Amino acid sequence: MLTFTLPDRHARGRMVRLGPTLDLILSAHDYAPPIRDLLAEALVITALIGSLLKEDGSQLTMQAQTEGGVVDLLACDYRGGELRGYIRHDTNRLAILGPRPSLFALLGRGYLGVTFNVGPSGQRYQGIVPLERRSLTETVQSYFVQSEQVPTLMRVGLGGGPGGWIAGGLLVQHLAEGEEGRARLHVRLDHPEWEHVTALAGTTSAEELTDPALPLETIVWRLFHEEREIRVLPGRALSRGCRCTAEHYAAVLSQFGDDDRSEMRDSTGMIPVDCAFCAKVFRIVA
């Protein structure tokens, strides 16, 4: 993860590249290529926008509410550099769609919900945007413009090779007067500062984003080397962060009544709990 700021353009950016972490998350389920690619794109987006949260303990959750598509659940979240994600879908219906189904074929009608839970304060806010674009990336761009009124450009690239799957992403945003809490002076997609930034950032290719031999700092320099100042800082290291434990599930189950827990028990007297994120089954005594 890499963060950068262009002070003279009142713009900020984030870059991310997922390699082994992506492989680890995807390995929990035997996803077909279209579902694998959709989840990889969603994880990159989640990491990019989750990294905008500054307070410790904050969490970003992205979830698709769908109707009529092959996918009936897409959920990803980010907290403190930890990522997790899962897609539930109909494998039989997916098989008849061909190798490159559209986003609409996969998700159907529905909405993408983006929820921010902000640190110790417990403040929670959510934006919802229709799934009407060609990709999740375009949908999230639309979310920032419509719900947050923040001009935003995103690029996501997916690739793979002998070393495993790689996904990378770039996010740039225009925040007039910087990101120090001052009121923005304008929300204009045609502002000269923003047009300049997007003209450069828009040239970023999927090959650059997914090339493990190309440092993220080098991409930023290639894009903006003519700027008077570029402030670059390393972001958090990213890892798979499934937070399931037997203790957590035991605590959840303890909130159910005796009759409810009795109905949940199997023939051995245990309550099996399936974590969809990491594909583990926990057998709980409760």
C-alpha positions in Angstrom: 0.0 0.0 0.0 1.2 3.5 -0.9 -0.3 6.9 -0.1 0.6 10.1 -1.9 -0.5 13.8 -2.0 -0.1 16.4 -4.7 -0.3 19.6 -2.7 -0.3 22.0 -5.6 -3.3 20.1 -7.2 -5.2 19.6 -3.9 -5.3 15.9 -4.7 -4.6 12.7 -2.8 -4.0 9.2 -3.9 -3.7 5.6 -2.9 -2.1 2.7 -4.6 -2.3 -1.0 -3.7 -0.9 -4.3 -5.1 -2.2 -7.6 -3.8 -0.1 -10.8 -4.3 0.2 -13.6 -1.7 -2.6 -12.0 0.3 -4.9 -12.2 -2.7 -4.0 -15.8 -3.3 -4.7 -16.7 0.3 -8.1 -15.1 0.3 -9.1 -16.7 -3.1 -7.8 -20.2 -2.0 -10.6 -20.5 0.6 -13.0 -21.4 -2.3 -12.7 -23.0 -5.7 -13.9 -19.9 -7.6 -14.5 -20.1 -11.3 -12.5 -17.4 -13.2 -15.3 -14.8 -13.5 -16.1 -15.0 -9.8 -12.4 -15.0 -8.9 -11.8 -11.8 -11.0 -14.9 -10.1 -9.5 -13.7 -10.8 -5.9 -10.2 -9.7 -6.7 -11.5 -6.4 -8.1 -13.7 -6.0 -5.0 -10.8 -6.6 -2.7 -8.6 -4.0 -4.4 -11.4 -1.5 -4.2 -12.0 -2.3 -0.5 -8.3 -1.8 0.3 -8.1 1.5 -1.6 -11.1 3.1 0.0 -10.6 1.5 3.4 -7.1 3.1 3.5 -8.8 6.5 3.5 -9.9 5.8 7.1 -7.4 7.3 9.5 -8.6 6.4 13.0 -7.4 3.1 14.5 -10.2 0.5 14.8 -12.1 1.9 11.8 -13.6 -0.5 9.3 -14.8 -0.3 5.7 -17.4 -2.8 4.5 -18.5 -3.2 0.9 -21.5 -5.4 0.2 -23.6 -5.9 -3.0 -27.3 -6.5 -2.6 -28.3 -8.3 -5.7 -31.4 -9.6 -7.4 -31.7 -11.9 -10.5 -28.0 -12.4 -11.0 -25.7 -15.4 -10.5 -24.2 -13.9 -7.4 -26.5 -13.4 -4.4 -23.9 -12.2 -2.0 -20.7 -10.2 -2.3 -19.1 -9.0 0.9 -15.6 -7.5 1.6 -14.2 -5.5 4.5 -11.0 -3.8 5.5 -9.8 -3.0 9.1 -6.3 -1.9 10.0 -4.7 -3.4 6.9 -6.6 -6.7 7.2 -8.7 -7.8 4.2 -11.4 -10.4 3.8 -13.9 -11.2 1.1 -16.4 -13.8 -0.1 -18.8 -14.4 -2.9 -21.8 -16.7 -2.8 -23.1 -17.7 -6.2 -25.0 -20.3 -8.2 -22.4 -22.5 -9.9 -24.9 -24.1 -12.3 -26.2 -20.8 -13.6 -22.6 -19.4 -13.9 -21.6 -22.4 -16.1 -24.0 -21.4 -18.9 -22.9 -17.8 -19.1 -19.6 -18.3 -20.9 -16.1 -17.2 -20.0 -16.7 -13.4 -19.9 -20.1 -12.6 -18.4 -21.1 -9.0 -17.9 -21.4 -7.4 -14.4 -25.2 -7.4 -14.9 -25.2 -11.1 -15.7 -23.3 -11.8 -12.5 -25.1 -9.4 -10.2 -28.4 -8.6 -11.9 -30.3 -5.6 -10.5 -29.2 -4.3 -7.1 -27.1 -1.9 -5.1 -23.6 -1.6 -3.8 -23.5 -0.5 -0.1 -20.3 1.1 1.3 -20.3 1.4 5.1 -17.7 3.3 7.1 -17.4 2.5 10.9 -15.1 5.2 12.3 -12.8 4.2 15.1 -13.5 4.6 18.8 -16.2 7.1 18.2 -18.5 4.4 16.8 -19.7 6.8 14.1 -21.2 4.9 11.2 -22.3 6.1 7.8 -23.3 4.4 4.6 -23.6 5.2 1.0 -25.6 3.2 -1.5 -25.2 3.3 -5.3 -27.1 1.3 -8.0 -25.2 -1.4 -9.8 -25.7 0.2 -13.2 -22.1 0.5 -14.4 -19.9 -1.8 -16.4 -17.7 -2.7 -13.5 -17.4 -2.4 -9.7 -14.7 0.1 -10.2 -16.9 2.4 -12.2 -19.7 1.9 -9.6 -17.5 3.0 -6.8 -16.3 6.1 -8.7 -20.0 7.0 -9.1 -20.5 6.5 -5.4 -17.9 9.0 -4.5 -19.2 11.6 -7.0 -22.8 11.2 -6.1 -22.8 10.3 -2.4 -19.6 12.0 -1.2 -19.3 14.7 -3.8 -15.6 14.0 -4.1 -14.3 13.9 -7.7 -12.6 10.5 -7.9 -10.8 8.3 -10.5 -10.0 4.7 -9.9 -8.1 2.1 -12.0 -7.9 -1.6 -11.2 -5.8 -4.2 -13.0 -5.9 -8.0 -12.6 -3.2 -10.5 -13.7 -1.7 -13.9 -13.0 1.3 -16.0 -13.6 3.5 -18.8 -12.2 3.8 -16.8 -9.0 0.1 -16.6 -8.4 -2.6 -14.0 -8.9 -1.9 -10.3 -8.7 -4.3 -7.4 -8.5 -3.4 -3.7 -8.3 -5.3 -0.5 -8.0 -5.0 3.3 -8.1 -7.3 5.9 -6.5 -7.0 9.6 -6.9 -9.3 12.3 -5.4 -9.6 16.0 -5.7 -10.1 17.7 -2.3 -9.9 21.4 -2.8 -7.9 23.0 0.1 -6.3 19.7 1.0 -7.5 17.0 3.3 -7.0 18.7 6.7 -10.7 19.2 7.4 -11.2 22.6 5.7 -14.4 23.1 3.7 -14.0 22.2 0.0 -14.4 25.2 -2.2 -15.9 23.4 -5.1 -17.1 20.0 -6.4 -16.2 20.3 -10.1 -15.3 17.5 -12.4 -14.1 20.1 -14.9 -11.8 22.1 -12.6 -8.4 22.6 -14.2 -6.5 21.1 -11.3 -8.7 17.9 -11.4 -8.6 17.7 -15.2 -4.8 17.8 -15.1 -4.6 15.0 -12.5 -7.1 12.7 -14.3 -5.4 13.2 -17.6 -2.2 11.8 -16.1 -3.6 9.2 -13.7 -5.9 7.9 -16.5 -2.9 6.6 -18.4 -2.1 4.0 -15.8 -2.3 0.6 -17.3 -3.3 -2.8 -15.9 0.2 -4.1 -16.7 1.8 -1.4 -14.6 -0.6 -2.1 -11.7 0.1 -5.8 -11.7 3.8 -5.9 -12.5 5.6 -7.2 -9.3 8.9 -5.8 -10.6 7.6 -2.3 -10.8 7.5 -0.4 -7.5 4.4 1.6 -6.8 6.6 4.6 -6.1 7.9 4.4 -9.6 4.4 4.5 -11.1 3.6 7.6 -9.0 6.8 9.2 -10.3 6.1 8.3 -13.9 2.7 9.9 -13.6 3.5 13.1 -11.7 7.2 13.8 -12.0 6.6 17.3 -13.4 4.8 18.3 -10.2 6.7 20.7 -7.9 6.1 18.4 -4.9 4.9 14.9 -4.4 4.5 13.6 -0.8 4.7 9.8 -0.7 4.3 7.7 2.4 4.1 3.9 2.8 0.7 2.6 3.8 -0.2 -0.3 6.0 1.0 -3.8 5.1 -2.0 -5.8 3.8 -2.9 -9.3 5.0 -5.9 -11.6 5.1 -7.9 -10.8 8.2 -10.6 -13.3 8.8 -11.5 -12.7 12.4 -13.3 -15.9 13.1 -12.5 -17.8 16.3 -14.2 -20.5 18.4 -14.3 -18.1 21.3 -16.1 -15.5 19.2 -18.8 -17.9 18.0 -19.2 -19.3 21.4 -19.9 -15.8 22.7 -22.5 -15.2 19.9 -24.2 -18.5 20.5 -24.4 -17.8 24.3 -26.9 -15.0 23.4 -29.4 -17.6 22.1 -31.9 -19.4 24.4 -31.5 -23.0 25.4 -34.2 -24.2 23.0 -32.6 -22.4 20.1 -29.2 -23.9 20.8 -30.7 -27.3 21.2 -32.1 -27.1 17.7 -28.7 -26.1 16.3 -26.8 -29.1 17.8 -25.9 -32.0 15.6 -25.9 -35.7 16.5 -22.6 -35.3 18.5 -24.1 -32.5 20.6 -21.9 -29.8 19.0 -23.1 -26.7 17.1 -21.3 -26.4 13.7 -20.6 -22.9 12.5 -19.3 -22.3 9.0 -17.2 -19.2 8.3 -17.8 -18.3 4.7 -14.8 -16.0 4.5 -12.1 -18.6 5.3 -14.2 -21.8 4.6 -13.5 -23.2 8.1 -16.1 -25.1 10.2 -16.0 -24.5 13.9 -17.6 -27.1 16.2 -18.8 -25.3 19.3 -19.9 -26.6 22.7 -22.8 -24.4 23.6 
